[in-house]
């Protein structure tokens, strides 16, 4: 048999790749078969993907796609805080801000990463171990299945930080939740709880990961029952506020995060996939992926061009403001920016300093 991998071997400094035994219905390992776990390994930066990580993910997905003994691919993140917080803002601020040509080459890699998920010859399961934000949400929605920790949050970030969610969310999100809900998420960047995203059709399954006194409990930060809001709408998975939020935060502060049920749910899905005809399975998956690919293939190149040019204007300001700011001050002065543009201001370092002084100071450092 021929080796169809792009390279003989590739260094892995930012991801982990494990072959975990495929298990039969009795839970016993099956000889000669496995599942490929690809783990984004940058927990200190919430598993945000660097340029190097993007390249390693592409090669790992290609290798898993060609792996004759692989049943499924599991894409996940290290730790319990984050699956992926999107692109690495350190790189964005220090390397790509103000450099559209460089960002255009980076976006070729990013697009190829998303395409590698959508063209993998194995089912791809997103194991959502924590927040899935921005580009992380886009990569996750490219996957075929998503099984999530019920304390995970899902959101976009682009319009708040100088970009647009054109790396997949504007293509995929309406297919999952409808155009109106996609519009709210894409523009306002307000987070959804796992319960809410599951209720809207965005996830395959959610499982509890919070243990209190040795027992698993649903995410205490969200309302998990069907409730009616002040307009009579049925709401599930809304975040609590006020005193209820404080009480929930107190519970979480003394709770244990245990991902064992998440792993069991992923293993169970892998086992179900094992008991199917492999060619019929992947043909079905490919046919269903076409609904995503129809939008992705039509838009990704023009979106790449726009995102690159945007590095000269709003992204130049927004990414630097986020990276060089602190937890309480990571957004530009949106009102001041609109006022300045309304008066005919041109994009410049002076304008960036006016709307986010710390962003320019950060570059000077």
N, C-alpha and C positions, 0 to 999 in steps of 0.2 A: 504494500500500500504506500502511496505517495504522501509526503508531508506537504500539506497545503497552507501551513502558517506563513505569514508574511516575513517573519524573521525566525532564525533557528532558536534563539532564546533572547529574552529581553530583561534588563535589570528592573527590579521592582523596589523602589525606595519610598514610594508614597502610597502604595496599595499592598494588600495582602491577598494572596490567592491560595485557597485551600480546596483539596478534594475530599469531600466528606462522603462516607458510604451512603449509597442509596439503600433504603430500608423497605422491606416487604410489609405486607399488612399485619404481620405479627410483630413487627418492629425489629426484625433481625437484619443485619447487613446482607446485601446481595453481592455475591462474588462477581468481580469484574465490572461493576457499575458504580457510579458516584454522581454527586452533584457538585458543581463548581461554585464556591463562594468567593466573590470578589468584594473585598472590604476597603472602603475609602479610609485611609489611615492617617488622618490629620486632625485628631480630636482637639488639640490645643487651639485650632482655628475652626472649630465646629465642622470639621471634615469638608471645608471649602476646597474646591479643586484648583490646584495650581496648573500652570501650563504643563509641567512634567507629569502631573497626575492624569491629566486628560489624555496624554499620549499613552501612558501605561494602561489606562482603562480601555482604550481602543484596541491595543494589542491583546489584552487579556480577553476581551470579548471575542475577538477574531479566533484566538486560540481555543476558547471554550466552544465556539461555534463549530470548529473542526474536530472537537474531541469526540471520537466515536463511542466512548464509554460514558459520556455525560448524559444524564437524564434531563437536568434543568440547571439554570444559572440563578444564583441568588446574589443580588446586588444590595449591599448594605454599608453601614458606616461603623466606625470603631466607637466603643463606649455606649452610653445611654442618653446623651444629651442631644445628639444630632445625627440624622442620616446625612444630610448635606445642606449647608447654608448658602450654596450657590458658588459663584466665582470668588476667587481669593481677592479680597479688597486690598490687601497689602500689595499684591502684584498690580492690580488695577491702578492704584494710586501712584506707585513708584515706577512702574514700567510703561503702562499703556495710556494713562491720562495724557492727552495732548499729542498722542502718537497714533493717528488713525491707520497708517500703513501697517504698523506693528500689530495693532488690534485686529486688522483685517485678516492677517495670517493666523492670529490666535483663534478668531472666529471660524476659520476653516477647520481647525482642530476640534473646536467645540461642536460644530455641525456634524463632523465625522463621528464624534462620540455618540451623539443622539442617534444618528443613522445606524451606527453599529449596534445599538440596542434594538432598533426597529428591524434590523436585518439579521439578527442572530438566528442561527439554525437550531437553537434550543429555546424552550420557554424561559422567559426572564421574569423572575419574581423580585419585586422590591421589598426588602425587609426594612420597614420604616421604624428604626430604633429610637428616633427622636425627631426634632424639627426637620421639616422639608420645605425649604424656603427658596425663592428666586429660581436660579438655575437648578437647584436641587429638586424643586417641584417639577421642573421641566423634564429632567432626566427620569424622575420617578414616574411621571405620567407616560413616558415613552415605553415603560415596562409593560408586560402583559398582565401582571397581577401585582397588587400591593396589599401586603398584610402589615398592619401598623400597631404599634404601641398606642394605647388609648390616651397617653399624655402627650403624644406628638401633636405638633401644630403645623398648619399648612398655609402658606401665603406667598404673595408676590412682593417685590420690593422696588421694582424699576422706577415708576414715576415719583417715588419718594427720594430716590438717590441718583437720579440722572440717567435713567435708561428706560427701555420699554421691554415687556416680557415677550420679546420676539424670538427667543431661543426655543420655542415650543409651546409656551402656555397660550399664546393667542391662537395657535393651531389646535391644541389638544383640549384645553379647558372647556370650550363650549360643547365638545362632544361628551364630556363627563357630566356637566352640571347645567347645561343650557346657556344661551347667550346672555341673559340678564344677570345671572349669578356670576358668570365669567367676567362680565363687564364690571361688576362690583369688586371682585377680587383683583382684577388686573389694574384697575384705576386707583382704588382707595388703599389697596395693600393691607387690608385688615385681616388678621389671622382667623382661620377656622380651626375649631377643635377637631380631633379625629372623629368624634361622635357625629359632629355636624357634616363633615366631609363624607363620611360613610353614608349617612342618611340621604345626602344629595346624590349618591351614586359614584363617588370618587374612589372608593376603596373596596377591595375584595372582602376584607375581614378586619376587625379590630379586636384586640385582646387586652385585658387589664395587666398592668405591670407594677402597680402600687400595692405593697404589702403593709398592712397595719395589724400589729399583734399576731403576725404569722399568717394572716388571711389576705387574699387578694380582694381589693375593693376597686370599684370604678373610679376613674379620675375625679378626685374631689373638687377640682376647680370648675367643672362643668355641670350643667343641669342635664341629666341623662334621661329624664322622662319627657314625654310629649307634653308640652305646655302651650297655652295660648298667650300671645303677647297682647298689648293694649289695642291692637287692631283686629284681634280674633284670628291671627295666623298661627298655624301649628309650627312650633319651634322645637328643635331638638339640638342639644349640644352647645347651647349658648354659654359663654363664660359667665361665671358668677361675678357679682360686684359688691361693693360696700362691705358690710360686716360678714356676709357669707363668704366673700372672697378671702378676707383675713382669716376666718376660721379654717377654710380649706388650705390656705398657705401654711397654717400652723400644723395641720395634719400632715401635709407633705414634708414639712421640715423634720418630722420625727418618723417618717415612713422609710421603707426600704424599696428601692427599685429593683425588681427581679424580672429579667427578660426570658425566663424559662418557658412561660406559656407562649411567648412570641416565637421562640425557637421550635416549640412543639407544633404550633400552627403551620409554620413554614415547612417543617418535615412532613406533616400530614398532607399538605398540598403536593409536595414533591412525590410522595408515595402514590397519591391519586394519579398524578401524571405518568408515573412508572407503568401503571396498568392501563395503558392505551397503546394503539398501534403508532409507532414513532413517526412514520411518514404522514399518516392521516392527521396526527396531532399537529405537526408543524405546518401542514397545508392549511388546516383550519385556522391556526394562529396567524399565518401569513395572510389569509383572506380577511380576517378581522382587522389585522394591522393596516390594511389598505385604506381604511377610513381615516386613520391618522396620517398615513403617508400621502394621501391625496392632498392634504393641506400642507404638510411639512415640505414635500418636494416642490410644491408650487411657490412657496414663500421664502424658503430658507436663504436663497442666494441674494434676493433683494433685501431681505432683513439684515443679512450679514453686511451688505454695503452701507445701509443706513446706520447700523450700530457702530460701524467703524468711523464714519464721518461724525457721528454724535460725540466721539471722544474729543473733538475740538471744542465742544460747547458745554452742554448740560452734564454729560458724563465726566468731563474734565473737572467740573466743580463738585458734582455730587459724590463721586468716588473718593476724591481727596477729602471732602468734608467728613465723610463717614469714617475713613481710615484714620485721619489725624485728630478727629474729635474724641470726646469722652462719651460715656454711656448716656449722659443727659444732653449732649450737644453734638449730634451727628448729622443734622439736616441743615441745608442752607436756609437763609431767610427767604421763604417763598414769596412773601408779600413784597419785600424790597426788590427781589428779582423782577417780578411782574411790573412793578412801578418803573424800574430802570429801563426795561425793554419797551414799555409803553412810551417812554420819552426818547426812544431811539438809540439807547446805549448799544455798543458793539461788545461782543465777547472778547474779553481781555483779562490779563492778570489783575488789573485794577477792579474790574467788575467782580471777579471771584473774591478778591480781598474784601470788597464791599459787602457781599452777601454771606461770606464765611471766612472771616479773618484768620482763623486758626488753620484753615486749609493751606493758605499761602505760607504761614509761619512754619507749618509742617514741612513743606518743600524746602524752605530756607534752612531748616535744621540739617 
